[in-house]
């Protein structure tokens, strides 16, 4: 983002955030609705897709991002970006074991990690035993995916609710039983679910794919770029 060079950069960024936030708040006020809270599950409204306030949203995000990059520790910011694969793999894990569906059924009160362990069928050493499961969910919660409503009790928020599949947990398990009766590829319904569970669930599907095929394929990125000239010559 290019700023007015005659003004203090930090002040200019804060002014952009303040001004565009007022634009956003005014749009919601005129629509007689509240600006969505990060703590509540996502509920689409016409304003979410209104192009007249898209510019304001984008300017707020751009200015906030540049403000963080300006005032944050360069060392910490670099390490945070280098560890982005943990964001991908933790989201992929959560989606794969159907935690978003379980938390949706639990409602705003959320569920304790021990209950999540029982519901997913994943061994307690991976998801239900303190503090391992809390590390996965708390890692995401500190990045604004899910919220910890009380110690080791997690619930959905605006971002995490979008990871929920269109099918209920009951439907997913029923499909797993039916599939395994025909294709006995696994001895446990909880450890296997057919790809059809992602039907009409593009964000959940993308999360799982990114944590699987995408992460694996990225290991070839550097050697591919370094050897692309040789490939073209061949």
Phi and psi in degrees as a GROMACS rama.xvg file:
@    title "Ramachandran Plot"
@    xaxis  label "Phi"
@    yaxis  label "Psi"
@TYPE xy
-89.9788  128.999  UNK-2
-110.044  161.995  UNK-3
-65.5398  115.439  UNK-4
-66.9349  -17.9166  UNK-5
-80.5638  -13.1552  UNK-6
-106.093  162.179  UNK-7
-66.8206  128.592  UNK-8
-56.7429  -42.8003  UNK-9
-65.7157  -42.4233  UNK-10
-63.515  -40.5165  UNK-11
-63.3824  -41.8799  UNK-12
-65.9201  -43.6628  UNK-13
-63.2964  -38.3995  UNK-14
-62.6296  -41.7146  UNK-15
-61.8497  -46.3491  UNK-16
-61.6965  -44.624  UNK-17
-64.4266  -46.9255  UNK-18
-64.1892  -46.8162  UNK-19
-73.8386  -27.4718  UNK-20
-65.0175  -39.5097  UNK-21
-62.4943  -38.7112  UNK-22
-62.2225  -44.4137  UNK-23
-65.0092  -46.1914  UNK-24
-62.991  -38.2021  UNK-25
-64.2169  -39.6505  UNK-26
-63.6211  -42.0809  UNK-27
-70.0284  -36.5012  UNK-28
-64.4675  -42.3694  UNK-29
-65.1757  -25.2079  UNK-30
-91.4978  2.12037  UNK-31
59.4197  36.1717  UNK-32
-131.399  165.112  UNK-33
-95.8528  150.606  UNK-34
-63.099  130.137  UNK-35
-54.8463  142.75  UNK-36
-94.9673  142.406  UNK-37
-63.9054  -22.7098  UNK-38
-81.7687  -13.671  UNK-39
-102.268  146.334  UNK-40
-56.7814  151.544  UNK-41
-64.7034  128.357  UNK-42
-129.659  104.384  UNK-43
-63.8168  137.311  UNK-44
-130.938  162.785  UNK-45
-53.9877  -33.5575  UNK-46
-67.0528  -23.7726  UNK-47
-60.3229  -28.047  UNK-48
-117.553  14.2247  UNK-49
-77.1258  114.476  UNK-50
-63.9534  -20.1038  UNK-51
-69.1924  -21.7686  UNK-52
-114.166  4.71559  UNK-53
-63.4443  -39.2369  UNK-54
-61.1966  -43.633  UNK-55
-61.2677  -44.903  UNK-56
-58.541  -48.4163  UNK-57
-64.195  -37.6887  UNK-58
-68.2146  -38.7163  UNK-59
-61.8344  -47.6714  UNK-60
-64.3653  -44.3096  UNK-61
-63.4034  -44.5825  UNK-62
-67.8185  -40.6379  UNK-63
-64.7999  -39.9352  UNK-64
-64.7998  -43.0372  UNK-65
-68.7022  -34.1522  UNK-66
-63.4258  -43.2912  UNK-67
-62.3997  -43.7726  UNK-68
-66.364  -27.4018  UNK-69
-80.1737  -44.661  UNK-70
-96.12  -17.7933  UNK-71
-73.7503  160.442  UNK-72
-67.7243  122.981  UNK-73
-55.892  -38.902  UNK-74
-63.4297  -46.5724  UNK-75
-66.3881  -37.9563  UNK-76
-65.9137  -39.9608  UNK-77
-64.2224  -46.834  UNK-78
-64.5722  -34.9805  UNK-79
-64.0755  -40.273  UNK-80
-71.3836  -35.66  UNK-81
-68.2474  -22.7266  UNK-82
-97.6165  18.5956  UNK-83
-60.4112  -23.2963  UNK-84
-64.3387  -23.5661  UNK-85
-71.6849  -32.7118  UNK-86
-61.0238  -46.6206  UNK-87
-63.9508  -48.271  UNK-88
-72.3019  -34.1414  UNK-89
-70.2226  -38.8911  UNK-90
-66.0847  -41.3095  UNK-91
-62.1301  -39.599  UNK-92
-64.3767  -48.0921  UNK-93
-58.6599  -43.2286  UNK-94
-67.7619  -40.6173  UNK-95
-64.1733  -35.6682  UNK-96
-95.5693  13.3696  UNK-97
66.4907  26.5687  UNK-98
-64.8269  -37.1604  UNK-99
-58.4574  -38.2806  UNK-100
-68.8015  -39.1773  UNK-101
-64.1037  -44.1356  UNK-102
-70.1672  -30.3957  UNK-103
-62.9029  -42.8578  UNK-104
-69.7557  -27.8967  UNK-105
-72.0416  -26.5844  UNK-106
82.6385  -164.41  UNK-107
-69.237  -21.4663  UNK-108
-73.6419  -19.7291  UNK-109
74.9215  -172.228  UNK-110
-137.32  147.126  UNK-111
-73.8935  151.786  UNK-112
-60.1386  -29.9716  UNK-113
-65.7834  -38.8693  UNK-114
-68.9369  -36.4743  UNK-115
-63.6685  -36.2914  UNK-116
-62.7739  -45.0176  UNK-117
-65.764  -38.938  UNK-118
-71.6817  -31.3317  UNK-119
-90.1968  -22.3035  UNK-120
78.378  7.89527  UNK-121
-83.7374  138.519  UNK-122
-54.0609  144.795  UNK-123
-61.5456  -25.737  UNK-124
-70.2311  -14.0864  UNK-125
-105.266  -34.6394  UNK-126
-132.572  -28.4256  UNK-127
-104.452  -14.0475  UNK-128
-92.7286  123.626  UNK-129
-63.4123  134.729  UNK-130
-105.409  13.2948  UNK-131
-60.5261  -50.6603  UNK-132
-63.9901  -38.1167  UNK-133
-61.7124  -31.0005  UNK-134
-64.9626  -42.8118  UNK-135
-65.9154  -52.6983  UNK-136
-69.9328  -37.9182  UNK-137
-70.2704  -34.3054  UNK-138
-56.2706  -45.8157  UNK-139
-71.831  -37.8094  UNK-140
-62.9457  -36.7688  UNK-141
-71.7535  -10.4341  UNK-142
-108.305  17.8307  UNK-143
73.4227  19.3494  UNK-144
-106.466  119.397  UNK-145
73.2262  164.405  UNK-146
-136.51  143.65  UNK-147
-95.5921  102.615  UNK-148
-76.6827  -25.6178  UNK-149
-157.862  168.495  UNK-150
-50.5826  118.657  UNK-151
67.3217  15.6447  UNK-152
-116.266  121.593  UNK-153
-120.558  148.497  UNK-154
-140.992  170.107  UNK-155
-73.7532  152.993  UNK-156
-130.844  -167.568  UNK-157
-57.228  -43.5591  UNK-158
-79.7386  -48.9956  UNK-159
-63.8302  -29.4337  UNK-160
-62.7747  -23.3713  UNK-161
-76.1518  -10.0146  UNK-162
-82.9708  -6.99927  UNK-163
-71.6887  136.225  UNK-164
-76.9281  160.69  UNK-165
-69.7277  -28.223  UNK-166
-88.0752  148.806  UNK-167
-76.3269  165.965  UNK-168
-61.0867  -36.7807  UNK-169
-62.635  -44.6541  UNK-170
-64.8092  -40.0057  UNK-171
-62.885  -43.6977  UNK-172
-69.7756  -37.1623  UNK-173
-63.9243  -40.2843  UNK-174
-65.6415  -36.3819  UNK-175
-64.885  -43.3515  UNK-176
-61.9437  -45.5285  UNK-177
-63.5742  -43.4488  UNK-178
-65.7442  -42.9354  UNK-179
-70.6059  -23.6709  UNK-180
-69.3897  -24.965  UNK-181
-98.3069  -36.0877  UNK-182
-125.835  85.8195  UNK-183
-72.3332  67.8759  UNK-184
-88.1919  -13.296  UNK-185
-145.255  151.581  UNK-186
-89.6072  -3.63695  UNK-187
-132.677  127.989  UNK-188
-63.3425  -36.816  UNK-189
-69.4994  -23.3595  UNK-190
-96.3656  -0.906499  UNK-191
-145.422  137.002  UNK-192
-143.832  137.136  UNK-193
-67.1342  159.135  UNK-194
-63.2031  -18.4877  UNK-195
-63.6631  -14.7968  UNK-196
-65.1179  -17.1043  UNK-197
-93.2737  5.57543  UNK-198
-55.1556  131.047  UNK-199
57.941  30.1035  UNK-200
-134.928  68.3601  UNK-201
-62.6739  -39.6567  UNK-202
-69.793  -43.0624  UNK-203
-62.5203  -41.8574  UNK-204
-63.9868  -43.0706  UNK-205
-64.4603  -37.0698  UNK-206
-63.4946  -44.2724  UNK-207
-68.7964  -41.3165  UNK-208
-64.7244  -40.674  UNK-209
-63.6158  -36.6573  UNK-210
-77.5309  -12.7592  UNK-211
-112.045  -87.9224  UNK-212
-60.1924  -41.0706  UNK-213
-66.3928  -47.4394  UNK-214
-61.1687  -39.8761  UNK-215
-65.7221  -42.9474  UNK-216
-70.3885  -26.6217  UNK-217
-66.3312  -18.82  UNK-218
-65.4205  -18.2853  UNK-219
-92.5506  -2.91595  UNK-220
-60.3361  -53.8713  UNK-221
-63.8872  -50.8493  UNK-222
-62.3034  -32.1266  UNK-223
-64.8501  -48.0982  UNK-224
-63.6393  -40.7007  UNK-225
-68.5049  -26.3791  UNK-226
-110.069  8.1455  UNK-227
-63.2396  -35.7431  UNK-228
-63.2795  -40.2534  UNK-229
-64.7611  -37.0291  UNK-230
-66.3965  -40.9904  UNK-231
-65.4649  -42.3654  UNK-232
-64.4556  -32.7599  UNK-233
